[in-house]
Amino acid sequence: MSKTCKKAYITTPIYYVNDVPHIGHAYTTIIADTLARYSRLIGLDTMFLTGTDEHGQKIEEAAKSRGRSPKEYADEISGKFKGLWDELDISYDKFIRTTDQDHMEGVQKAFEVMYKKEDIYKDQYEGFYCVSCETFFTKIQLYDDESCPDCGKPTSVVKEESYFFKLSKYEKRLLKWYEEDDTCVLPKAKKNEVINFVKQGLHDLSITRTSFDWGVKLPTSMNDPKHVLYVWMDALMNYITALGYGKDEKDMAYWSGTTVHLVGKDILRFHAIYWPAFLMSLELPLPKHIGAHGWWTRNGEKMSKSKGNVVNPKEVADAYGVENFRYFLLREVPFGQDGDFSQKALIDRINSDLGNDLGNLLNRVIGMSSKYNDFEIDSIDVLKYHQKEISEADKILETLEKYIFALQLNRYLEELWKILTIANQAIATYEPWTKIKEGKRDEALALVALVANLLAKVATSLYPIMPKTCQSISSSLGFSIDKESYNEIIKEKSLLKKFTIKKTPPLFPRIEEEVLETSEPKNEDKKNEGIITIDKFFETKIKIVTILEAKEVPKSDRLLKLKVDAGESEPRQVIAGIREFYEAKDLVGTQACLVANLKPAKIMGLLSQGMLLAAKDKDGLCLIRPESKKSSGTAVG
Ligand code: MSP
């Protein structure tokens, strides 16, 4: 995001209303809230959008299974999202629902524009559909049992008339965009995944459905009432319909400002490929950044309702404090990487970073100022005695903006904490209590003023993440945090002239034990450790393969390079560490068992597309093979 931009437009995904909000939703929304608050603090005219995605087969089915109408059900869950955002102090400017009339009309308008441009045509769709992901797949993309490659749930065959968007037409322009705009997709690793996907070739996208009803109808000008729009086309358009696209377009000015879409890694493809292609077709500017964050697990496990381990953000916030939770989420994981939620990790962050580092420092300022000067602090001698510490802190502050706009919020916080270290070290080094004893009162007071100033700078910069806490700190120090004070003490690097310190109760009382009664494994569950369900076992896809070719890998005593037939359109290459136990030539024509859905890996620079099952004891190693010959690709299980 460039500093010269006057307007900032920050968005979250709009959340499906098939289920209540969880930690994943809270995470994206808290990141977005932080960016929005930061943008406002530095003086950008900011629009922060969130909302709910209420159409599509998934919602229709969820409502039906509860005996409710889709709209009734959507009203209830949408309300729950709003309620949670209030609890978590989310400062959104607009909450959009895809059932809003204006949104639906805006989407129809967009369809018309794209159709007139001849980017949309009618044909027959034949393929597979995952209702849970609301995604189309071709057979080759599915697992052998035709389950969804993204969520593992069963897919259904779809054969129906459909309108298609000419996605393939935009392939080259998309690649050019990724190449020319370094930070359009963040982080870089995720951007590379998108580029690789597009380079494999884009197929035109089916954008209407006829087999159910719960969606936006085609514009009446199309005179084709049996079609409803594909839910992703409907949903993505929310980013512009919320600004009045196709209606009252005065807020569209935000679209030409700095647009940042925050999304989870699972929905990056829709945002970084389909969405910019739609925008190209609509001849609208492309977003500035699309940031994809990682997923949260619970004590190392994927969260799911059936396991009963889904983290309820409201429960955590109630138990540990909203702002402590906000801090934890942003500090704990680098943006883009997966993170693990545990109460222990949260408690450690609260006691250590917040209690020991931040809270203690405020207590020390309060204590020292009361002892030495009746709560009055003057910055008059700070630069005389502490130029070095102030310069070091200002240098750190100068770099912070870069981390925010690169979405590296954990780095932002890490850097900010270095200022707290400077302050704590200064107290240890200069020992103001000794100075007082030695009669050097002005030096002692300069030290207290240094610490108060550093704390003021930290509180101002931490405000977007912990707004209420930082307001408490600032009111205890006797200043307020706003655009003006940000400009003064961060941008212009000024010191606050005087402080009148007010006592405040400890901000981060120490937490001694886990507060939440949850499904986190307790001692009595330990005996079940290592036991998995049958579903978990079947997440591993094992296949019988026939070895077609085997060669030694040069410069390796251990490795053989195998070509195996796994019953697929092409053989796979597998690098196996079995050379000590098998002659390459003896393997050709034999069969083995392959773990077929392992993430491909490079071994000594060679691609390995799976792993052979083997057993090893003191007598050596043997491959696990079928007792009698089976067709290549037969599933084991
Ligand atoms: N409705 C679509 C988005 C349309 S945007 C035009 C959707 N909704 S969702 O409710 O299923 O998911 C919303 C977000 O929650 C996604 O960004 C997803 O990555 C995020 N998360 C869902 N589970 C998550 C975790 N366990 N951890 C972190 N985020 C995860 O997709």
Residues whose N, C-alpha, C, O or C-beta is under 5 A from the ligand:
A	BS01	MSP	P13 I14 Y15 Y16 G24 H25 D53 A235 L236 V263 G264 K265 D266 I267 G294 W295 W296
